[in-house]
């Protein structure tokens, strides 16, 4: 999504990521954060190929 010059990246099923303490036990939050980073990397690779 492109808004006012920004590229907004989410994990594909949630909007952003929320983690609870202790982080190690928050499997949903960690998966959301990990999936968001994966989408970020995918987007950067697409931009690099342009």
Steps between C-alpha positions, in 0.01 A plus 500: 500500500640843409386797711653850479836368385508218756492128432294319764588135552305248709531125547215420264242412763542753782574870514830536682624287787441504873731320738437416863763440766671262520547512124614139483157375604298722263481272197229703321683830544832350393342342190337831405831686542691233306247494216510882480880495469471233228258723305740793546787296355281388209408863428864614514598226256222608262615864519863400440401316179336814354 
